Amino acid sequence: MAKVVLASALALLIHMQLGSAYILSCYFTNWAQYRPTPATYMPSDIDPCLCTHLLYAFATMTNDYQIAISEWNDVALYSQFNALKNK
C-alpha cells in the first residue's frame, strides 16, 4: 500500500511540474495599429493574464547600439505594452 501511495504522489508531482512548464508568448507588432477596422490592434487589447512572455516588435538600433524607435508613437506604445507586466 505504501508503494502505491508513493508512486501516486510521485506521478502527481511529475504531472504538476510538466503541466506548469509551458511558455505562451504574446507577440505585438507596432504596425498592427494600422490595420483596417475592426482588426486594429493596440497594447490595450492584449490580455496579459494569457501570456507568460510579452514580445514587442519592431525597433531599430542606432550606431552606438541603443534601441531607437521605428514608428512615430513607439515610445507611447512601448510604455503601454511594458505596463502590461504590472497587471
DSSP file (Angstrom, degrees, kcal/mol; ACC not computed):
  #  RESIDUE AA STRUCTURE BP1 BP2  ACC     N-H-->O    O-->H-N    N-H-->O    O-->H-N    TCO  KAPPA ALPHA  PHI   PSI    X-CA   Y-CA   Z-CA
    1    1 A M     >        0   0    0      0, 0.0     4,-2.2     0, 0.0     5,-0.2   0.000 360.0 360.0 360.0 -40.1    0.0    0.0    0.0
    2    2 A A  H  >  +     0   0    0      1,-0.2     4,-2.5     2,-0.2     5,-0.2   0.869 360.0  53.4 -64.2 -36.3    2.8    2.4    0.8
    3    3 A K  H  > S+     0   0    0      2,-0.2     4,-2.6     1,-0.2    -1,-0.2   0.884 108.1  50.1 -66.0 -37.9    4.4    1.8   -2.6
    4    4 A V  H  > S+     0   0    0      2,-0.2     4,-2.4     1,-0.2    -2,-0.2   0.918 112.3  46.8 -66.1 -43.7    1.1    2.7   -4.3
    5    5 A V  H  X S+     0   0    0     -4,-2.2     4,-2.5     2,-0.2    -2,-0.2   0.920 114.0  48.0 -64.3 -43.9    0.8    5.9   -2.3
    6    6 A L  H  X S+     0   0    0     -4,-2.5     4,-2.4     2,-0.2    -2,-0.2   0.914 113.0  47.6 -63.6 -44.0    4.4    6.8   -3.0
    7    7 A A  H  X S+     0   0    0     -4,-2.6     4,-2.4     2,-0.2    -2,-0.2   0.892 112.8  49.2 -64.8 -40.1    4.1    6.0   -6.8
    8    8 A S  H  X S+     0   0    0     -4,-2.4     4,-2.3     2,-0.2    -2,-0.2   0.909 111.6  48.4 -66.1 -41.9    0.9    8.1   -6.9
    9    9 A A  H  X S+     0   0    0     -4,-2.5     4,-2.3     2,-0.2    -2,-0.2   0.902 112.4  48.9 -64.6 -41.5    2.5   11.0   -5.1
   10   10 A L  H  X S+     0   0    0     -4,-2.4     4,-2.3     2,-0.2    -2,-0.2   0.913 111.3  49.4 -65.0 -42.8    5.5   10.9   -7.5
   11   11 A A  H  X S+     0   0    0     -4,-2.4     4,-2.3     1,-0.2    -2,-0.2   0.891 110.9  50.6 -62.7 -39.9    3.2   10.7  -10.5
   12   12 A L  H  X S+     0   0    0     -4,-2.3     4,-2.4     2,-0.2    -2,-0.2   0.913 110.2  49.1 -64.7 -43.4    1.2   13.7   -9.3
   13   13 A L  H  X S+     0   0    0     -4,-2.3     4,-2.1     2,-0.2    -2,-0.2   0.905 112.2  48.1 -64.1 -41.4    4.4   15.8   -8.6
   14   14 A I  H  X S+     0   0    0     -4,-2.3     4,-2.6     2,-0.2     5,-0.2   0.917 111.8  50.1 -64.7 -42.8    5.7   15.0  -12.1
   15   15 A H  H  X S+     0   0    0     -4,-2.3     4,-2.3     1,-0.2    -2,-0.2   0.901 110.2  50.1 -62.5 -41.3    2.4   15.9  -13.7
   16   16 A M  H  X S+     0   0    0     -4,-2.4     4,-1.1     2,-0.2    -1,-0.2   0.899 112.3  47.5 -64.6 -40.9    2.3   19.2  -11.8
   17   17 A Q  H  < S+     0   0    0     -4,-2.1     3,-0.4     1,-0.2     4,-0.3   0.932 115.4  43.6 -67.2 -46.0    5.8   20.1  -12.9
   18   18 A L  H >< S+     0   0    0     -4,-2.6     3,-0.8     1,-0.2    -2,-0.2   0.847 110.8  55.8 -69.3 -33.7    5.2   19.2  -16.6
   19   19 A G  H 3< S+     0   0    0     -4,-2.3    -1,-0.2    -5,-0.2    -2,-0.2   0.755 111.4  42.8 -70.6 -24.6    1.8   20.9  -16.6
   20   20 A S  T 3< S+     0   0    0     -4,-1.1     2,-0.3    -3,-0.4    -1,-0.2   0.346  91.3  87.4-103.3   6.5    3.2   24.2  -15.5
   21   21 A A    <   +     0   0    0     -3,-0.8     2,-0.3    -4,-0.3    -1,-0.2  -0.262  63.1 115.3-101.6  46.5    6.3   24.3  -17.6
   22   22 A Y        -     0   0    0     -2,-0.3     2,-0.5    -3,-0.2    -3,-0.0  -0.780  52.5-145.1-112.2 159.7    4.8   25.9  -20.7
   23   23 A I        -     0   0    0     -2,-0.3     2,-0.5     2,-0.0    -2,-0.1  -0.992  11.1-174.7-123.2 127.1    5.6   29.2  -22.4
   24   24 A L        -     0   0    0     -2,-0.5    28,-2.9     2,-0.0    29,-1.5  -0.922  13.7-162.9-122.4 103.9    2.8   31.2  -24.0
   25   25 A S  E     -a   53   0A   0     -2,-0.5     2,-0.6    26,-0.2    29,-0.2  -0.704   9.2-152.4 -92.0 134.4    4.3   34.3  -25.8
   26   26 A C  E     -a   54   0A   0     27,-2.8    29,-3.1    -2,-0.4     2,-0.5  -0.941  14.7-159.7-105.4 121.4    2.2   37.2  -26.8
   27   27 A Y  E     -a   55   0A   0     -2,-0.6     2,-0.5    27,-0.2    29,-0.2  -0.896   7.4-171.7-109.8 119.3    3.8   39.0  -29.8
   28   28 A F  E     -a   56   0A   0     27,-3.1    29,-2.9    -2,-0.5     2,-0.4  -0.946   6.5-158.9-114.2 127.5    2.8   42.6  -30.6
   29   29 A T  E >   -a   57   0A   0     -2,-0.5     3,-1.8    27,-0.2    29,-0.3  -0.881  18.4-137.4-104.2 136.7    3.9   44.3  -33.8
   30   30 A N  G >  S+     0   0    0     27,-2.7     3,-0.7    -2,-0.4    28,-0.2   0.696 102.2  62.1 -68.1 -16.8    3.8   48.1  -33.8
   31   31 A W  G >  S+     0   0    0     26,-0.2     3,-1.7     1,-0.2    -1,-0.3   0.527  78.1  87.2 -84.3  -4.7    2.3   48.1  -37.3
   32   32 A A  G X  S+     0   0    0     -3,-1.8     9,-1.6     1,-0.3     3,-1.1   0.716  75.7  70.7 -64.7 -18.8   -0.8   46.3  -36.1
   33   33 A Q  G <  S+     0   0    0     -3,-0.7    -1,-0.3     1,-0.2    -2,-0.1   0.688  92.9  57.2 -69.2 -17.7   -2.2   49.8  -35.2
   34   34 A Y  G <  S+     0   0    0     -3,-1.7    -1,-0.2     5,-0.1    -2,-0.2   0.403  77.5 117.0 -96.0   1.6   -2.5   50.5  -39.0
   35   35 A R  S <  S-     0   0    0     -3,-1.1     5,-0.2     4,-0.2     2,-0.1  -0.357  76.3 -98.8 -65.1 149.8   -4.8   47.5  -39.8
   36   36 A P    >   -     0   0    0      0, 0.0     3,-2.3     0, 0.0     4,-0.2  -0.393  62.8 -59.3 -68.5 149.4   -8.2   48.5  -41.0
   37   37 A T  T 3  S+     0   0    0      1,-0.3    -3,-0.0     2,-0.2     0, 0.0  -0.415 122.3  26.4 -61.9 137.9  -11.0   48.4  -38.5
   38   38 A P  T 3  S+     0   0    0      0, 0.0    -1,-0.3     0, 0.0    -3,-0.0  -0.900 120.5  57.6 -95.6  15.0  -12.1   46.1  -36.8
   39   39 A A  S <  S+     0   0    0     -3,-2.3    -2,-0.2     2,-0.1    -4,-0.2   0.430  70.8 127.2 -90.9   1.8   -8.6   44.5  -37.0
   40   40 A T        -     0   0    0     -5,-0.2     2,-0.4    -4,-0.2    -7,-0.2  -0.364  43.9-162.5 -57.5 134.8   -6.7   47.4  -35.4
   41   41 A Y        +     0   0    0     -9,-1.6    -6,-0.1   -12,-0.1    -7,-0.1  -0.986  14.3 173.2-132.7 127.9   -4.7   46.1  -32.5
   42   42 A M    >   -     0   0    0     -2,-0.4     3,-2.2    -9,-0.1     4,-0.3  -0.808  48.3-100.3-125.7 164.8   -3.2   48.1  -29.7
   43   43 A P  G >  S+     0   0    0      0, 0.0     3,-1.5     0, 0.0    -1,-0.0   0.816 119.9  64.4 -56.6 -29.7   -1.4   47.1  -26.4
   44   44 A S  G 3  S+     0   0    0      1,-0.3    -3,-0.0     3,-0.1    37,-0.0   0.676  93.7  62.6 -68.1 -15.2   -4.6   47.7  -24.5
   45   45 A D  G <  S+     0   0    0     -3,-2.2     2,-0.4     2,-0.1    -1,-0.3   0.548  83.5  97.2 -84.7  -7.8   -6.2   44.8  -26.5
   46   46 A I    <   -     0   0    0     -3,-1.5     3,-0.1    -4,-0.3   -18,-0.0  -0.670  67.4-144.9 -86.0 132.2   -3.8   42.3  -25.0
   47   47 A D    >   -     0   0    0     -2,-0.4     3,-1.9     1,-0.1     4,-0.3  -0.848  10.6-165.0 -92.9 103.6   -4.9   40.2  -22.1
   48   48 A P  G >  S+     0   0    0      0, 0.0     3,-0.8     0, 0.0    -1,-0.1   0.667  81.7  71.3 -67.6 -14.4   -1.7   39.8  -20.0
   49   49 A C  G 3  S+     0   0    0      1,-0.2    -2,-0.0    -3,-0.1    -3,-0.0   0.665  94.8  55.0 -73.7 -14.5   -3.2   37.0  -18.0
   50   50 A L  G <  S+     0   0    0     -3,-1.9     2,-0.3     2,-0.0    -1,-0.2   0.612 100.5  74.1 -88.1 -13.4   -3.0   34.8  -21.1
   51   51 A C    <   -     0   0    0     -3,-0.8   -26,-0.2    -4,-0.3     3,-0.1  -0.785  46.0-175.6-111.5 142.3    0.8   35.3  -21.6
   52   52 A T  S    S+     0   0    0    -28,-2.9     2,-0.3    -2,-0.3   -27,-0.2   0.655  87.6  28.4 -96.3 -24.6    3.9   34.1  -19.8
   53   53 A H  E     -a   25   0A   0    -29,-1.5   -27,-2.8     2,-0.0     2,-0.5  -0.993  69.3-151.2-136.8 142.3    6.1   36.3  -22.1
   54   54 A L  E     -a   26   0A   0     -2,-0.3     2,-0.5   -29,-0.2   -27,-0.2  -0.965  12.7-169.1-116.0 127.5    5.4   39.6  -23.9
   55   55 A L  E     -a   27   0A   0    -29,-3.1   -27,-3.1    -2,-0.5     2,-0.5  -0.967   3.7-161.6-121.3 127.3    7.3   40.4  -27.1
   56   56 A Y  E     -a   28   0A   0     -2,-0.5     2,-0.4   -29,-0.2   -27,-0.2  -0.909  16.8-142.1-109.0 130.9    7.3   43.8  -28.7
   57   57 A A  E     +a   29   0A   0    -29,-2.9   -27,-2.7    -2,-0.5   -26,-0.2  -0.999  53.2  28.6-134.8 136.3    8.3   44.2  -32.4
   58   58 A F        +     0   0    0     -2,-0.4    12,-0.4   -29,-0.3     2,-0.3   0.595  52.6 138.9-128.5 162.5    9.8   46.2  -34.0
   59   59 A A        -     0   0    0     10,-0.1     2,-0.3    11,-0.1    10,-0.2  -0.911  32.4-135.2-141.3 168.8   12.6   48.6  -33.0
   60   60 A T  E     -B   68   0B   0      8,-2.5     8,-3.3    -2,-0.3     2,-0.4  -0.753  14.7-125.7-120.4 171.7   15.8   49.7  -34.7
   61   61 A M  E     -B   67   0B   0     -2,-0.3     6,-0.2     6,-0.2     2,-0.1  -0.934  15.2-138.8-119.4 143.0   19.3   50.1  -33.4
   62   62 A T    >   -     0   0    0      4,-2.5     3,-1.7    -2,-0.4     6,-0.0  -0.343  38.6 -93.9 -87.0 177.3   21.5   53.2  -33.5
   63   63 A N  T 3  S+     0   0    0      1,-0.3    -1,-0.1     2,-0.1    -2,-0.0   0.783 126.8  53.4 -65.2 -26.7   25.2   53.2  -34.3
   64   64 A D  T 3  S-     0   0    0      2,-0.1    -1,-0.3     0, 0.0    -2,-0.0   0.086 123.4-103.7 -97.7  24.9   26.1   53.1  -30.7
   65   65 A Y  S <  S+     0   0    0     -3,-1.7     2,-0.4     1,-0.2    -2,-0.1   0.826  73.2 142.5  62.5  38.4   23.8   50.0  -30.1
   66   66 A Q        -     0   0    0      1,-0.0    -4,-2.5     0, 0.0     2,-0.3  -0.831  57.7-106.4-103.5 147.2   20.9   51.9  -28.5
   67   67 A I  E     -B   61   0B   0     -2,-0.4     2,-0.3    -6,-0.2    -6,-0.2  -0.563  42.2-172.9 -72.5 133.5   17.3   50.9  -29.1
   68   68 A A  E     -B   60   0B   0     -8,-3.3    -8,-2.5    -2,-0.3     2,-0.1  -0.891  25.8-101.3-126.3 157.4   15.6   53.5  -31.3
   69   69 A I        -     0   0    0     -2,-0.3   -10,-0.1   -10,-0.2     3,-0.1  -0.407  22.2-172.1 -75.9 152.7   12.0   53.9  -32.4
   70   70 A S  S    S+     0   0    0    -12,-0.4     2,-0.3     1,-0.1    -1,-0.1   0.541  72.6  49.5-117.4 -16.6   10.8   52.8  -35.8
   71   71 A E  S >  S-     0   0    0    -13,-0.2     3,-1.4     1,-0.1     4,-0.3  -0.865  89.1-113.1-119.2 157.4    7.3   54.3  -35.7
   72   72 A W  T 3  S+     0   0    0     -2,-0.3     3,-0.2     1,-0.3    -3,-0.1   0.763 115.0  35.5 -61.8 -27.6    6.2   57.8  -34.7
   73   73 A N  T 3> S+     0   0    0      1,-0.1     4,-2.5     2,-0.1    -1,-0.3   0.063  77.0 118.4-116.7  24.6    4.4   56.6  -31.5
   74   74 A D  H <> S+     0   0    0     -3,-1.4     4,-3.1     1,-0.2     5,-0.3   0.843  72.6  58.7 -60.4 -34.3    6.7   53.7  -30.4
   75   75 A V  H  > S+     0   0    0     -4,-0.3     4,-1.9     2,-0.2    -1,-0.2   0.939 111.0  41.1 -61.9 -46.0    7.5   55.4  -27.1
   76   76 A A  H  > S+     0   0    0      2,-0.2     4,-2.3    -3,-0.2    -2,-0.2   0.920 116.9  48.4 -67.8 -44.1    3.9   55.6  -26.1
   77   77 A L  H  X S+     0   0    0     -4,-2.5     4,-2.8     1,-0.2    -2,-0.2   0.913 111.5  49.9 -63.7 -41.7    3.1   52.1  -27.4
   78   78 A Y  H  X S+     0   0    0     -4,-3.1     4,-3.0    -5,-0.2    -1,-0.2   0.889 109.6  51.6 -65.6 -37.7    6.1   50.6  -25.6
   79   79 A S  H  X S+     0   0    0     -4,-1.9     4,-1.7    -5,-0.3    -1,-0.2   0.926 113.0  44.9 -63.1 -44.2    5.1   52.3  -22.4
   80   80 A Q  H  X S+     0   0    0     -4,-2.3     4,-0.6     2,-0.2    -2,-0.2   0.914 115.3  48.0 -64.1 -42.7    1.6   50.8  -22.6
   81   81 A F  H >< S+     0   0    0     -4,-2.8     3,-1.0     1,-0.2     4,-0.4   0.916 111.3  49.1 -65.1 -44.1    3.0   47.4  -23.6
   82   82 A N  H >< S+     0   0    0     -4,-3.0     3,-1.4     1,-0.2     4,-0.3   0.820 102.1  63.9 -66.8 -30.3    5.5   47.4  -20.7
   83   83 A A  H >X S+     0   0    0     -4,-1.7     3,-1.2     1,-0.3     4,-0.5   0.723  86.3  73.6 -65.7 -21.0    2.7   48.4  -18.3
   84   84 A L  G X< S+     0   0    0     -3,-1.0     3,-1.0    -4,-0.6    -1,-0.3   0.800  84.3  66.8 -62.2 -26.8    1.0   45.1  -19.0
   85   85 A K  G <4 S+     0   0    0     -3,-1.4    -1,-0.3    -4,-0.4    -2,-0.2   0.788  94.5  57.8 -64.1 -27.2    3.8   43.4  -17.0
   86   86 A N  G <4        0   0    0     -3,-1.2    -1,-0.3    -4,-0.3    -2,-0.2   0.695 360.0 360.0 -76.6 -18.5    2.4   45.1  -13.9
   87   87 A K    <<        0   0    0     -3,-1.0    -1,-0.2    -4,-0.5    -2,-0.2   0.475 360.0 360.0 -79.6 360.0   -1.0   43.5  -14.4
